[in-house]
Amino acid sequence: MANTTETQPPHQVVIIGGGFGGLYAAKSLNNANVNITLIDRRNFHLFQPLLYQVATGAISPADISSPLRSVLSKSKNTKVLLGEVNDIDPQAQKVLMGDEAIPYDTLIVATGAKHSYFGKDEWESFAPGLKTVEDAIGMRHRIFMGFEAAEKETDPQLRRAWLTFVIVGGGPTGVELAGAIAELAYHTMKEDFRNIDTTEAQVILLEGLDRILPPFAPELSAQAETSLQKLGVTVQTKTLVTNIENDFVTIKQGEKISQIAAKTVLWAAGVKASPLGQALAQRTGIECDRAGRVIVEPDLSIKGYPNIFVIGDLAHFAHQNGKPLPGVAPVAMQQGEYVASLIKQKLQGQTSLPRFYYVDRGSLAVIGQNSAVVDLGFIKFTGFVAWLFWLLVHIYFLIEFDNKLIVMIQWGWNYFTRNRRARLITGKEPLGNYTSEKTREMVNV
């Protein structure tokens, strides 16, 4: 009787989400003896840290987007599926996309987060956030239509409302948006209009805490505020937003309540985890924090399910210093690489495996042309050198070479000309109550 050898099928790894965490996990498993299925509802990886530049017309969406199939084309063990996972069956070890069930041996959930309005979801139509390409294009539409509508407006008070831009949230995204809009108004477009003076625009940055850029060292926060003020941005800290509607932002500063008439309000104040975290919690009984993030074990798996890992913005990892890690790209990248390494070690039969440890290599935020703040822990610096460092880091981490080259050329051109070539108004997004009599009456009170 002839001997027969049964070939065990390769280990099946399913990754949900093609952001930084999911993509870095897939790329790190390139040479492993596994079959990978990467599922995303978009067919591209988006470099989110530069979305604000799309929103302010500096670069185009394609400059910071890379097709997932192209990025992973040389990973022959990886299959990309376009679709949205609506449920997970941990007992059957399957993920569900509509009527389709995809089996897994190891599951990596990296579906990220979206903007949060802290229970005031009705504010979203008045104050859009910035997480997707569509968000950025819609925001770009609002920003540039603000100037266009002001050019046609004859009522001085309504014109002032059109030229008032309020950014809610003084974290890196809010600071970067405020600085970029100020540059548009006070430099890039100041010669472009005939009926308005764009340098009369008001760019107002609101922050609830006592300083902007709270994760940074206090001296860097102070320097960032000074740089924004030099650009023309009005920074208001210790300011809580209590309502947004009818082109008015209601704020509370101590006991004082006031309103800002603004046609363009942009949200950069908070995030909440993707809904898949709650679906996973319902299926497994695990806990989520108030923002919907899944509380993970020291190895990024979930309690009771050592073959399910949650990484990136969806993960609440507080095993390092008692505080959850920030929702930034470097955290997701390192977690993706760590889980990939863990899978390979497990397949080799290793049982004593290290816990995840995040190496914080620093924080960066750009404020405007030639101005940024950098905190590398052992050294902190600001100004032109910080801006140049920020630029090089972001160019380095763009996924594909052609994207790096295009963005480098665009930034070089913008630097010398102060121009923004992607100032396109596209789409049919309504601009709110732009001609409402109620708004006109309220502004004229």
C-alpha positions in Angstrom: 0.0 0.0 0.0 1.5 3.3 -1.0 2.1 6.0 1.6 0.1 9.2 1.2 0.9 12.5 2.7 -1.9 14.9 3.4 -1.0 18.5 2.8 -2.4 20.8 5.4 -4.0 23.9 3.9 -2.2 27.2 4.6 -3.3 29.2 7.7 -6.1 31.5 6.7 -5.7 35.1 7.9 -8.6 37.6 7.3 -7.8 41.3 7.7 -10.7 43.7 7.9 -9.6 47.2 6.9 -7.0 48.5 4.6 -5.8 51.4 6.7 -2.4 51.7 8.3 -2.9 48.8 10.7 -4.4 46.3 8.2 -2.1 47.2 5.4 1.1 46.9 7.5 -0.1 43.6 8.8 -0.7 42.3 5.3 2.7 43.5 4.0 4.5 42.0 7.0 2.9 38.6 6.2 4.0 38.7 2.6 6.5 35.8 2.9 4.7 33.8 5.5 3.1 30.4 4.9 -0.4 31.9 5.1 -3.2 32.9 2.8 -4.4 36.4 3.4 -7.8 37.9 2.6 -7.9 41.7 3.0 -11.4 43.2 3.0 -12.1 46.9 2.7 -15.1 48.9 1.5 -12.7 51.1 -0.5 -10.3 49.9 -3.1 -7.6 52.2 -1.9 -5.4 52.9 1.1 -5.8 56.5 2.2 -2.9 58.5 3.8 -5.2 60.2 6.3 -2.6 62.6 7.9 -2.7 64.7 4.7 -6.4 64.8 4.2 -6.5 68.4 5.5 -4.4 69.4 2.5 -7.0 67.9 0.1 -9.6 69.9 2.1 -7.7 73.1 1.6 -6.8 72.6 -2.1 -3.1 71.9 -1.7 -3.1 68.4 -3.2 -5.6 66.2 -4.9 -7.2 63.0 -3.4 -5.3 60.7 -5.8 -2.0 62.1 -4.5 -2.6 60.5 -1.1 -4.4 57.4 -2.2 -2.9 54.1 -3.3 -5.0 51.3 -4.9 -4.8 48.3 -2.5 -4.4 45.8 -5.3 -1.4 47.8 -6.6 0.2 48.1 -3.2 -0.2 44.3 -2.6 0.4 43.1 -6.1 3.7 41.4 -5.3 2.2 39.7 -2.2 1.1 36.5 -4.0 -0.4 35.1 -0.8 -2.8 38.1 -0.5 -6.3 38.4 -2.0 -8.1 41.8 -1.8 -11.9 41.9 -1.6 -14.0 45.0 -2.1 -16.9 44.9 0.3 -18.2 45.7 3.8 -18.2 43.3 6.7 -21.5 43.5 8.5 -21.0 40.8 11.2 -18.5 38.3 12.6 -19.2 34.7 13.8 -16.4 33.9 16.2 -17.7 30.4 16.9 -17.8 29.4 13.3 -14.7 31.5 12.6 -16.2 33.4 9.7 -16.7 37.0 8.7 -19.9 37.9 7.0 -20.2 40.2 4.0 -23.9 40.2 3.2 -24.7 36.7 2.2 -21.1 35.7 1.8 -19.2 34.0 4.6 -15.4 34.0 4.6 -13.6 31.5 6.9 -10.6 32.4 9.0 -8.0 30.8 11.3 -6.8 34.2 12.5 -8.8 37.4 12.3 -7.4 41.0 12.4 -9.9 43.8 12.8 -8.6 47.2 11.8 -11.6 49.2 10.8 -10.5 52.4 12.5 -12.7 55.3 13.7 -14.9 58.1 12.5 -15.6 61.5 13.9 -17.7 61.8 17.1 -20.1 64.6 18.0 -20.4 63.5 21.7 -24.0 62.6 21.3 -24.9 65.6 19.1 -25.0 63.8 15.8 -27.4 66.4 14.4 -24.4 68.8 14.3 -22.8 66.7 11.5 -24.8 68.4 8.8 -23.6 71.8 10.0 -20.0 70.9 10.9 -18.5 68.1 8.8 -15.5 66.1 10.1 -12.5 64.9 8.2 -11.9 61.1 8.0 -12.5 60.1 4.4 -11.8 61.4 0.8 -15.5 62.3 0.6 -15.2 64.3 3.8 -12.2 66.2 2.4 -13.9 67.0 -0.9 -17.0 68.1 0.9 -15.0 70.3 3.2 -13.1 71.7 0.3 -16.4 72.5 -1.4 -17.6 74.4 1.7 -14.4 76.4 2.2 -14.0 77.7 -1.3 -17.8 78.2 -1.8 -17.6 80.4 1.3 -15.3 82.8 -0.5 -17.4 82.6 -3.7 -20.6 83.3 -1.9 -19.0 86.3 -0.1 -18.0 87.7 -3.4 -21.7 87.9 -4.5 -23.2 88.9 -1.1 -24.2 92.6 -0.8 -25.2 92.5 2.9 -22.0 93.3 4.9 -23.0 91.2 7.9 -23.9 88.2 5.8 -20.7 88.7 3.9 -18.8 88.6 7.2 -20.5 85.3 8.1 -19.4 83.9 4.8 -15.9 84.9 5.6 -15.9 83.4 9.1 -14.4 79.9 9.4 -14.8 78.1 12.7 -12.8 75.0 13.5 -13.9 73.1 16.5 -11.1 71.1 18.2 -7.5 72.2 18.8 -5.7 68.9 18.2 -3.3 68.4 15.3 -6.1 68.2 12.6 -7.8 71.4 13.9 -4.5 73.2 14.1 -3.5 72.1 10.6 -6.9 73.1 9.1 -6.8 76.5 10.8 -3.3 77.3 9.6 -4.1 76.2 6.0 -7.3 78.2 5.8 -5.5 81.3 7.1 -2.8 80.9 4.5 -5.5 80.7 1.8 -7.3 83.8 3.0 -4.3 86.0 3.9 -1.8 84.9 1.2 -2.9 82.5 -1.6 -6.2 84.2 -2.6 -5.8 87.8 -1.6 -5.5 89.0 -5.2 -8.1 86.7 -6.7 -11.4 88.5 -5.8 -12.8 91.9 -6.8 -15.6 92.6 -4.3 -14.1 91.1 -1.2 -10.8 91.4 0.7 -10.0 87.9 1.7 -7.6 89.2 4.4 -10.7 90.3 6.3 -11.7 86.7 6.8 -11.9 85.4 10.4 -10.4 82.0 11.1 -11.4 80.9 14.6 -10.0 77.8 16.4 -12.0 76.6 19.4 -10.5 74.3 22.1 -12.2 73.1 25.3 -9.0 72.6 27.2 -6.6 75.3 28.4 -4.3 74.9 25.5 -4.2 73.6 21.9 -2.3 70.4 21.0 -2.9 68.9 24.4 -0.8 65.8 23.7 2.3 68.0 23.1 4.6 69.6 25.7 3.1 72.8 27.0 5.9 74.9 25.5 5.2 73.5 22.1 1.5 74.2 22.5 2.3 77.8 23.4 4.6 78.1 20.3 1.9 76.6 18.1 -0.6 79.2 19.4 1.8 82.0 18.8 2.5 80.8 15.2 -1.2 80.5 14.5 -1.8 84.0 15.8 0.9 85.4 13.5 -0.9 83.7 10.6 -4.1 85.6 11.7 -5.9 82.8 13.4 -8.0 83.6 16.5 -7.4 80.9 19.1 -9.9 80.5 21.9 -9.1 77.9 24.6 -11.3 76.9 27.5 -14.2 77.3 25.1 -17.0 74.7 24.9 -19.4 74.4 22.0 -22.9 74.0 23.2 -24.8 74.2 19.9 -24.4 74.4 16.2 -27.3 75.3 13.9 -28.7 77.9 11.5 -25.1 79.1 10.7 -24.4 79.9 14.3 -22.0 78.4 16.8 -23.0 78.8 20.4 -20.0 78.8 22.8 -19.6 78.8 26.5 -16.5 80.4 28.2 -16.8 80.1 31.9 -20.2 81.5 32.7 -20.3 83.5 29.5 -22.5 82.3 26.6 -22.1 83.8 23.1 -22.7 83.1 19.5 -20.5 83.2 16.4 -22.1 83.8 13.0 -20.3 81.5 10.7 -21.3 79.9 7.4 -18.4 77.4 7.5 -17.9 75.3 10.6 -15.5 72.4 10.5 -15.3 69.6 13.1 -12.0 68.3 14.5 -12.9 67.6 18.1 -13.3 63.9 18.6 -13.6 60.4 17.2 -15.5 57.2 17.9 -14.7 53.7 16.9 -16.2 52.0 13.9 -19.5 50.1 14.5 -17.8 46.7 14.0 -16.4 47.1 17.5 -19.9 46.9 19.0 -20.8 44.0 16.7 -17.7 42.1 17.9 -18.6 42.9 21.6 -22.1 41.5 21.1 -20.7 38.3 19.6 -18.0 37.7 22.2 -19.0 39.6 25.4 -15.9 41.7 25.4 -15.9 45.2 26.8 -15.7 48.5 24.8 -14.8 51.9 26.2 -17.0 55.0 26.0 -15.7 55.8 22.5 -16.6 52.3 21.3 -13.0 51.0 21.2 -12.5 47.3 22.0 -10.5 46.7 25.1 -7.7 44.3 24.1 -5.2 42.0 25.8 -1.5 42.8 26.1 -0.9 40.9 22.8 -3.8 42.8 21.1 -6.1 39.8 21.0 -9.5 40.0 22.7 -10.3 38.2 25.9 -11.3 34.5 25.3 -10.4 34.6 21.6 -6.6 34.4 21.1 -7.1 34.2 17.3 -8.9 37.5 17.0 -6.8 40.7 17.1 -8.0 44.3 17.1 -5.6 47.0 16.1 -5.3 50.7 15.3 -8.0 53.2 16.2 -10.5 50.5 17.1 -8.3 49.1 19.9 -8.2 50.3 23.5 -4.7 49.3 24.6 -3.8 50.5 28.1 -1.2 48.0 29.2 1.8 50.2 28.7 1.3 53.1 31.0 -2.3 52.8 32.1 -3.6 55.2 29.4 -4.9 54.1 26.0 -2.6 54.6 23.1 -3.4 57.6 20.9 -5.3 57.0 17.6 -2.4 57.9 15.3 -0.9 56.2 12.3 2.4 55.1 14.0 0.5 53.1 16.6 -1.5 51.3 13.9 1.6 50.6 11.8 3.5 49.1 14.8 0.5 47.0 15.9 0.0 45.7 12.4 3.7 44.6 12.2 3.5 43.1 15.7 0.4 41.0 15.0 2.0 39.7 11.8 5.1 38.8 13.7 3.0 37.1 16.4 1.2 35.0 13.8 4.4 33.8 12.2 5.9 32.9 15.6 2.7 30.9 16.6 2.9 29.0 13.3 6.5 28.0 14.2 5.2 26.5 17.4 6.5 29.2 19.8 4.4 29.7 22.9 6.3 32.2 24.9 5.5 35.4 23.0 6.2 39.0 23.9 3.5 41.5 24.6 3.0 44.5 22.4 5.1 47.6 23.2 4.6 50.8 21.4 7.8 52.8 20.7 6.8 56.5 20.6 9.1 58.1 18.1 7.6 61.6 18.6 4.7 63.8 17.6 4.5 66.4 14.8 2.0 69.0 13.8 2.3 71.6 11.0 0.9 75.1 11.5 1.5 76.7 8.2 4.2 77.6 5.6 7.6 77.2 7.3 6.1 76.5 10.7 5.6 73.3 12.6 6.1 71.8 16.0 8.1 68.5 16.6 8.4 66.6 19.9 10.8 63.6 19.6 11.0 63.1 23.4 14.7 63.7 23.6 14.5 67.0 21.6 11.8 69.5 20.8 12.0 72.1 18.1 9.8 74.5 16.1 9.8 76.8 13.1 11.3 76.1 9.6 13.5 73.1 10.7 10.4 71.5 12.3 8.4 72.2 9.1 11.1 70.6 6.9 11.3 67.6 9.3 7.5 67.2 9.2 7.5 67.3 5.4 10.3 64.7 5.0 8.5 62.3 7.5 5.2 62.5 5.7 6.8 62.1 2.3 8.7 59.0 3.6 5.5 57.3 4.9 3.5 57.8 1.7 3.0 54.3 0.3 3.9 54.4 -3.3 6.9 56.1 -5.0 4.9 58.0 -7.6 2.7 59.5 -4.8 5.9 60.6 -3.0 7.2 62.2 -6.2 3.9 64.0 -7.0 3.4 65.3 -3.5 7.1 66.5 -3.3 6.7 68.4 -6.6 3.4 69.9 -5.5 4.8 71.0 -2.2 7.9 72.5 -3.8 5.7 74.4 -6.3 3.4 75.6 -3.5 6.3 76.7 -1.3 7.7 79.0 -3.9 4.4 80.3 -5.4 2.1 80.0 -2.3 -0.4 78.6 -4.8 -2.8 75.7 -4.3 -3.6 74.1 -7.6 -6.3 71.8 -6.4 -8.8 74.5 -5.4 -11.7 72.8 -7.2 -15.3 73.1 -6.2 -16.9 69.8 -7.1 -20.0 67.9 -6.2 -23.5 69.1 -5.4 -23.3 69.2 -1.6 -25.8 71.8 -0.3 -24.2 74.6 1.6 -26.7 74.8 4.4 -29.2 77.6 4.8 -27.3 80.0 2.6 -30.2 82.1 1.6 -32.6 81.4 4.4 -34.6 84.4 5.6 -34.3 83.1 9.2 -30.5 83.3 9.0 -30.6 86.7 7.4 -32.9 88.0 10.2 -30.7 86.5 12.9 -27.5 88.0 11.5 -29.2 91.4 11.3 -30.3 91.4 14.9 
